[in-house]
Amino acid sequence: MRRNLARPRPIWHGRSVGSGEKRCWLDRSLALLSAALPFGLSLSRAASSGQWREDLTAVRDLGLVAVGVGGGLSTALSQALSLLPLGSRTFRTALGSALALALASRLLYGMVRRLLLESARPAPLPGLSLWRKLRGGAAEPTPAGAGSTPAAPDAPGGAVSPRLASVLSAIAVLTAALSPTWQREATVGGGAMIATCCALVTLALASTCAEQARHAGRAWIALGALLGATFAESPPAGLAALAASYAMFLARGGAQRAGGRPAETSAGGPPRRLLGAAAGAGALTAALLLAPLALRPIAPRAWADIGRALTAGSLAALDVASARTTALAAWSREIGVVSLLIAAAGLSLSLLRPRARWLVAPFLVLLALDTLLPARAAGVLSADPLTPLRSLAVAAIAVGSALGAHAAVRALLHTRVPFSRSGAALLVVFQLTLVALTSEEAGFAADRSEQTAAEVWTDEAYGRLDPGSAILVRSPAITWRVWAARITRGERPDVLVVPIPLLDRGHVAASLLADERKLAPLLRDFALAGEPGEFALSTLADVRPLHVELDPRWSKKLLSHLNVAGIWLEYAPQPLGASDRKLATAQSIVPLRRVLESLSIAAVPDTSTAAVLASTMRSQSDVVSLLGERVVAQSFVDRLGELAPQDPFISGGPSRRAVAGIRQAFIAKRPLRRR
């Protein structure tokens, strides 16, 4: 006998389960607005030129270089979008993150709206019946659909208010989608927004599987495939989605058992055979998306095979990112404690509602994971691998704020006190101010459309090198910037890039030796002593113009070969005199001035380029100081004040001159005593 099973209804469906209300024009308009507005703003703020923040993902997704585990979906999406004749390749990859933001916002709107409607349904709270008996035995409210006529949806004392739920859902979604955390990831290619979107899609499908545990076979298989795809894109996001889905299933089963459902409807999970099929689908999807890791070393750009154990954490050498903090601490500091208290009250009230408990459980799990594994607030040169957890935690706080505001507004409308409706309207307006607050901050922190200082730095530091030059790079961030420029713009394939931190990874040393045989002494010195020798550097400088990045561990014998040449330090085969160094130093100010001008005219500060340039100028000042050129070193320190005014060595008026005098006295040569 064929059973007529109801098709699983997704959470973004127009009708709420059991609500009996139809989608009105307000709901449709707000659903469209919650996805279109964040997409439009992120697209207008998307990066159109190279950014330090996305260099590693550009090398991984566009250059097909094996970099750690992750990026399975972003690589395929970036390769597909790179075929569009629309803007630069950098903008096309950022378009994928903007599309992921729109989809995540639309899914979050459906989740929040359903959660608000379910939490507003009449249900006796724990301890409420005892309190009413003590007050005189007042009758408990009869749930709608149990022989009584349900209240009007928009009545002041009604149980369900779809229009209010739609408004507060849109406000919550815009608060999260327009926040600096989401906008910062949606304006660059390969950001954490794709992983965040995958996690939200997984939660949406998990709710369908929780409702139709034994009859949603295709949904279970799709859920397994989505979990595998999320893990292939970001392992932390995949584990977070798995933990949140499991919490949803546990809460759903507990709510059914507490409600006294029949055994056939409350029987926990699906058959083991279905779970095995879902696990197989997840493993197969992850294997297919991660299979290119084994094929990328034989790609045309195998010269950049840096191994699979490298991650974005390697960029911490030059990164000036802030300390790790939780989303709760950041929310209370940037938005306020009042909104956080409203969110805490809303989440607590939802836990007391059996119909809404299983829907709010995943968001509580995401908040707990972010508290246990906090990410950096804002990486300058790199992205923290835990950034998807931070984005999901921000969404969870926004959901809690909507729940608390919804409960407070309904309580005000239900009470018969003067100005209750005015108070409810003011509370909704207060929630709306959060959108303006987060959007204004994101417009200052995440706007990359006019940040061109990274491209100017690349032109001056990489594009103006002599033909056939070699650069000895110490910081991984500059290595990724140079490689990204070569991949996205096809720039300077004749330049030999020697990344010191990556020489022991993959086949970097072997590929460099195949391009230049004179690198053998230098590679031997790094393998044995961890630093280059004078003979090895001079051997390479005899055949190629050699530019290096300063290593503080170098001896003064090596420093005597250095000469300031723009953004780099040029290594000469022989030691240089003071006259040669003075002439070259005067000419090297021009490239630095161009980068400084690009930083000064930018409407939005480019902290990444400023941090790299400040580090470069500080190292050049140290080299010139150690060689006895105190006046030239002080000129570099003076220009450094334009980039890092908080530096104690360059800030202030009299204090700066005092420190400069102490610095010159310290590095000055001691006069020889006469006998």
N, C-alpha and C positions, 0 to 999 in steps of 0.2 A: 504494500500500500504506500503510495507516494504521499509524503508529508508536505504540507504547504507551509513552508518556513518563511518568516518575515525577513526581508532583506535588511542587513545591518545598516543602521542610520548613522552617518558620520556626525561629529560634533559640530561641524560648521553648517549643517543642514538648516534650512530656513525655519523649520519648526523645532521648538524645544520638545524633548521627549515628555509626553504626557501633559504638556501645557495647554494644548488645544488652541493656541493662538497662531495666527498667520503673520507672515512677514509683512510689515507695512513699509510705506515709502521711506520713513525715517530710518528704519533698520537697514534697508538696502543702501540708502545714501551714506549712512555712517560706516557701513562695512566697506563701501568703495573708498570713502575718505580715509579710513584707517590704513588702507594699503597704498592708495595713490599719493597721498601727501608725503609720507616718509620716502617713497620711491623717487618722487620728483625732487625733493630736497637733497637726497643722497646723490642723485644723478647730477644735479647742479654743482655739488661739492666734490664730485669724483675727480681723481687725479688724472690729468691729461699729459703729464710728464713724469719722469722717473722720480721715485720717492725712496728714501732709505728704508722706510717701513716695509716696503713690499719687494725689496731686492731678492731676498731668499726665495720667496714664493715665485717670483718671475723666473729665476734660474731653474726652479723645480718644475713649474707648470709649462713655461714656454720653451725652456731649454732642454726639458726632459732629462734633467740631471737627478740622479738618485740621492735624495736628501732625507734620511730618516724614514719613519713609517708615518704615513698620513698624506693628505692631499689627493686621495684617489678620485674624488668627485670634482674638486677644483681644477685638477689637471685636464680632465675630459671637457669640462665646461670652458676653460680658458682656450683650449685648442679649437673648440667649436666656434666660440665667439671671435677668435682671431681671424676667422674667414670673412667676417662682416666688413664691408668697406665703410667703416664708420670710425673716424678719428684715429688716434694712435693705438698701438698695441697695448699700451698701458691703460688707456681709457676703455678698451674692449674688455680687458680682464676685470676692471673695476665695475663694468656693467653687470657681470655675473653676480658680484656681491650685492649690487643694488636690487637685482631681481630676487635674490634670496631674501633680502630685507622685506620686499613687498609680500612675498609668500608667507614669511614668518609672521608679519603683522596681520595678515588676513586670518591665518590659523589661530593666532592668539586672540583675535576678536571673537571668534566663535567659541573658544574655550571659556573666556571670561564671561560672555553673555549667558552661556548655559549654566555656568557656576553661580552667577548671580540669581538666575531664575530658580535654580534648584535650592539654593540656600534661603530663598524667600518663601518657600512653600510652608503651609501650616504644619507644624510638627511639635509635639510636646517636648520641651527641653528637660534634661535630667533635673529632678528635684522640683519641677514646676507644679506637678500634681500635689505633692505634699504641701507646698506653700499655699495653694488654693484651698486645700482642706483646712489648713489652719486659719485662713481668712474667712471661712464660712461655707466651704463646700461649693464654690462656684464651679459651674460646669466647664469642662474642657472644650476647646474648640473642636468641632468636627471637621476632619480633613475633607477637602474638596473631592467630590466624586464618590463619597460614601453616603449617599442619600440626601445630601444637602446641596443647595445651589451655590456654586462658587461665586466669590466676589468678583466684581468687575475688575478687569486688569488694571485700569488706571484709577480706581477708586482710592481715596486717601487711606482707608484701612484695609485695602485689598491685600491678598496674599501675594499676588504676582503683579509686577508692573513692568511689562515688556519695554515700554518706551524709556522709562528711567534706566532699566538695565542696558539698553542700547547706548544711551548717552554716556553712562559711566564706563561701559566697556570700551567705547571709542576713546574716552579720555585716558583710561589705563593703557591702552595700546599705544596711543600717541606719546604718553609719558615715557614709555620704554623705548619705542622706536625712534624718537627724536632725542634720546639721551646721548651724551657724548660717547658712552660705551658702544652703543649700537651704531651710531653714525661714524665713529672712528673706524669700525670694521667694515662698514658698507661702502666706504669711499676709496678703498684700495683693493687690488686684486688678490685673491687667495686669502682673504681675511677670515676671521672666525665666524662671520655671519653665515656662511654656507653650512658649517657644522651646527650652528644654533638652529638654523632652519630645519636641518635633518632631525635634530632632537625633538623639535616641536611637531614635525610630521609624525615621528614615531609615537609620541604621546597621543596625538589625535587618533591614530590607528589603534593604539593600545586600548583606548576607551571603547572602541567598537568591539574589540575582542573580549573585553571584560563584560560587556552587556550580553553578547551572544557567544558565551564561552565554548559551547559544544557544537554550535551550528555555523560558525564563521570560519570555515576551513580556509578559504582563500585569503581572508583577512589575517589569519595567523601566519600563513606562508609569507604574505606581503610584509607583516610585522618583522619576521625574521630577516627578510631581505633588507628592510630598512635599517635594522640594527647593524647588520653587516656593513651596509654602505656608510652609516654614521661612524662606525669604528674605523673604516678605511679612510675616511676624511679626517677624523680626529679621535684618537683613542680615549682621551678624557671625556669628550662629548658622548662617545659611544657607551662608556661605562656609566655616565650620568643618566643617559636615556634608559639603559637597562635597569638601573636601580630605581628610577622614578616609575617605570612601567611595572616593576615587581611590587612596589609599594601600592600602586593603583589596584592591582589584582588582589592583594591581601586586604586592602580596605573595602573593596567591593564584596569580597566573600564574607567579611565580618559584618558588613551592613545587611547582607541578605540573611545571614543566620540570626542577627539580632531582630530583624523584622519578621521572623517566623515564616519565611518562604518555604514552599514545598521542597522536598528533597530533589526532585528532578530539575527545579529551577535554580536552587542554591548549590547544587553540586559543583564544587570548586572549579577546576580547570578543565581543559579539553583532554581528549584521550592522549595517551603517550605517543601513539603513532603520529598524531597531528603535531605534537610538540617536537618530535624527531624530525618531521618534515620542515618545520619552521627553523630548527637549528641547522639543518642541512642547507636550507635556502640562505641563511645568514652567512654560513661558512663559505658557500659557493660565491656569493656576492662579494664578500671581502677578498676572497682569493682572486677573483676576476679584476677587481679594482686595484689590488696591490701587485698583480702580476707584472706590470711594467717596471717594477723595481728590479726585477731580474733581467729585463731587456734593455734598460736605459744605458748600462755601461757600453753596449755595442752601438749606441746611437752615434750620429756624426760628431757630436760634441763630447766624445769620450775623453777629451783632454781635461774635462772638468769632473771626472769620476772621483768623487771625494769620499766614497764609502756611504754605507747606509746607516751608520750609527750617529751621524751628525744631525743635530737639531738646531732650532732657533736659539737655544740657550747658549750657543757658542758666541753669540754676538754680545754677550754681557761684558766683554773686555772694554768696549768703548761706550756702552750704553749708560745713559744717565737717568735711567728709569727710577721712578719713585719706589718707596718701600711697599712691601706687600700689605694689603689691607683688605678687609672683607667688604662685601657689598652693603651690609648693614651699617658699618662705620662710615663708608663713603656717602651713603644716602643721608644719614643723620648730619653729616658735616656740610654737604652741598645743598640739600633740600630742606632739612629741618627735622627736629625730633617729633614735632606734632604729627606730621605725615607718617612717620614711622610708627608712632603709637596707634594711629588709625589703622595702619596695615596689620599690626599685631592683634588689635581687637577684631578686625575682620577675619583673620585666619583662625583665631580662637573660636569665634562664633560658628564658623563653618565646620570646625571639627565637632561641634555639638550637634550638628544636623546630620542624621544618618544618610540622607539623600545626597548631600554635598560632600560628605567626608571623603569618599573615594575619589572625587574630582579635585579636591584641594591637597590630597596626600602627596602627589608628585611634586608640587611646587614647594612643599615643606622639605622634601628630600633634596631638592636642588639648592634651597637655602642652606641646609645642613652641610652639603658637600662644599659649597663655597666658603662656609665658615671654617671647615676643617682644612680645605686646600685653597687658601686665598691666592689670587693672582695679583700681579703688579697693576697698579692703577692706570698707568699710561707709559708703555714702553716707547722710547724715542727712536731707537734704531732697530728694535726687534719686537716681535709679538710673543707674549707669554703663551706657552702651550695650554695654560689653564684659562685663557680668555673666554672660551665658550662657556665655561662654568660661571664666569662673572656675568656674561650676557644673560644667561638663563636665570641667575639669581636676581638681576635687576627686573626681569619680567615677573618673577615671583613676588617681589615687593610691590610692584605696580598692581598686580592682581589682588594682593592683600589690601592695598589702599582702596581699591574699588569696592571690595567686599565690606570694609569698614564704613565707607561713605554711604553705601547702599543701605546698610542696616541702620545707620544714624538718620538718614533721610526718611526711611519708612517709619522709624520710631517718632520722628517729629511730625510727620503727616498723620500718624495715628492718634497722637495726643491732642486733646482739645484745649490748647493753651493759646493765648494771644501771640500773634506773629510767628506761629509755628511754620507756616508756609514760607514766610520770608527767611526764617532760619534755614529751612531746607534748601531754598534757592541759593543762599549764601554759601552753604556747604558745597553745593555743586560748583559754584563759581570758584571756591577755594581749590577744588580739585583741578579746575581748568587752568588756574594759575601755575600749577606744577608743569603743565605742558609748555607754557611760555618760558618758564624758568629753565627747564632742561634744554629747550630748543635754542634759547639764546646762548647758553654755555656751549652747546655743540657747534653752533655757528662760528664760535671763536676757536674752538679746539680741534675741530674735524674738517674744516674747509681746506681742501687741498687743490682746488681749482686754480688758484693763483700762486701756489708755491712752486716756483721755478728755480729756486736757489740750488737745488740738488743737480739740475741739469747744467747750470752755470758752473758749478764746482766740477762736474764731469768734463765739461768742455775745456776748462782751464787746467785741470790736473791730468786728464787722460787724452783729450783730443789734440792738445798742442805739443805732445811729446815728439821728439825727433823720430824719423823713420827707423824701425828696427830696434827701438829702445827696449830696455828691460827694467822692470820695477820690482823692488824687493819690499813686499807689503807685510807688515806685522799684525795689524788689526784685522779681524775677520770682516768687520763692517765695510771697510774700504774694498776688500776683495770681492764681496757680493756686489758692491756698487759698480765696480769695473766690469765684472762678469755680466751683470744685468744690462749695462750699456752695450756690451758686445752682442748680447742676444736680442734685445729689443730694438736696437738701432743699427746693428751690424757695424759697430764702430771699432776701428783700429785692431783688426785681427793680426797685424804684424807685431804688436807689442807683446813681449814675453812677460807674463805675470807670474811671479814666484811668491806664492802665499806661504809664509813661514809657519803659521799654526796648522796648516793642512798638508804639510809635506809627508807626514806619516800616515795619511789616510788614503784609502783607495789606491789608485794608480797615478796620483798626482806627480810623484817624483819620477816615475818611469816615463810618463808622457812629456814632462819637461826635458828630461835627458834626451829623448828622441828628437825634440825640436832644437836643442842646443847642446852640443857635446862639451862645450867649455864650462857647463854647469857641474861637471863631475866633481871637481875639488870642493865647490860650495856645498853640494849635497852631502859629500863625505864629512865635511866639518859639522854640519847640522846633525848628522846621524851619530857622530862620535862625541862631540863636545856640546851640542845644543846651541852653538853660536858660530858665526862665520869668522874666518881668519883673514888676515891682510892679503895673503897670497891668493886666496880663492876669490875675494872681491876684485882684486886688481886684474886677475886673469879674465873675469867676465867683463870688466870695464874696458879692457883692451879691444874687445870685439863688438861690444854694444854700448851705447850710452846708458849708463846705469843710474837710476834714481831709487832712493831708499827712503824708508820711514824709520825714524830714529828708534833705536832700542836703548833704553837707559843702561843696560849692562855692558855696552861696548866700551872698550878701553880708549884712552886718549890718543893712542896711536892710530886707531881707526877714525876717530873724530877729526884728525888732522887732514884726512882725505876729503872731508865733506865740505860742501859749498851750498849755500842757500840758492835754490833755483825755483822760485815761485812757490807752489804748494809742496813740492818735494825737496829733498836734500840730494844734491847730485854728488855722486862718488867719483872722484878722479883717480886714475891709476897711480898717480904719484901724490905725495903730500903737497898742499897748497900753502902759498904765502899770504900775508895779510893784505897785500895790494890786490891780488886776484880775488880774494874774498869780498873786499869792499866794492869792487866794480860789479860783481855779480849780485851782491845784496841790493844795490840800488835798482837794478833791473827787475828783481824778484818781487818788488812791491806792487807792480802793475796787476798780475793775476789775483793777488790778495784783495786789491782795491775793487776789482770787478765783482768778486764774490761778496764783499762787504756791501757794495751798492745794491746788489740784488736782494740782500737780506734787509736792507734799510727801506727799500721801496715797497716791500711786500705788505699787503694789508693785514695778512695773518702771519704771525711770527713763525718762522721755520726753525724750530728748536733743534732739529736733527742736524741740519747743515751748520748751524751755529756751534753746536757741540763739537762736531768734527773739526771745523776750522779753528776753534779755540784750542783744541788739543794740538793741532798742527803748529799754530803760532807759538804755543808754549814750548813745544819741543825745539822749534827753531831758535827761540830765544835762549834756551838752555845751551844749545850747541855753540851759538855765537858767544855766549858769556864764558863758557869754559875755554874758548880759544882766545879770550882777552879783549874782544870787541864789545866793550861795555856800553858805548853810546848806541851802537846798532841794536844791541839787545834791548836797551831801554825803549827804542822806537817800536820794537815788536810788542813790548809790554803795554805801551800807550795805545796801540791799535787793538790790543786784546781787551782793553776796557770797553770797547764798543760791543763786544760779544758777551763778556761775563762780568758785568759790573759788580756782582756779589763776591768776586774773588778777593780775599783779603790782601793780596799782593798788588791789586790795581784799583781798589775802591777808595773813595774819599780823596780829599784834597791834600791837607798837610800830612795825613797818615800815609798817603800814597808816596809822597816825596820822601818821607822818612824811611819807609820800607825800601824804596828804590836806593836811597843812600846806603842803607845797611847791606843791601844786595850787592851794590858795586864795591863796597869796602870788603865784602866777604870774598868776592871773586877776583879782586885785584891781586896782582903779583906783589909779593913782598920784596922790598928793595934789598939789594945785596949789601952786606956790611963791608966797609972798608977795613982792610987790615992795617 
